[in-house]
Amino acid sequence: MRLDLILRVAAKLILPFMLLFAVYVQLHGDYSAGGGFQAGTIAGAGVILYALVFGLAAARRIVPPVLVETLVPLGVLIYAGVGVAGWLTGGNYLEYNRLAHDPVHGQEWGVFLVEFGVFVTVAGTMVAIFFAFAGRGRSG
């Protein structure tokens, strides 16, 4: 792949827009189609594209396996933490109404945080699976 200049330049041009689109899908998931799962898939695909074009070692330098292994449970903890926050404020599990000064803002924050947890878990899981399969039979 080192000699494929057009592919490398195209990937460098596309990747920032992919990641920006993932952020857009994440932030506008409340108002339109999208959310944490879709945004996480787009961000994970961006890392995978980088690994396919520039090599697995380069991708592991940018997104170290330790970070990837941390992202998966971190997203689950964020999701579960929002539910526990509902309990601690006197509501039910994942009852967002009590997360802010009024129920509407509580709903907005609750949905945003849950979707962010899903985003982190999905992106981390996609990259972890890719690293596991792409690194089979290789050391490092």
Order of alpha helices (4+ residues) and beta strands (2+ residues): alpha-alpha-alpha-alpha-alpha
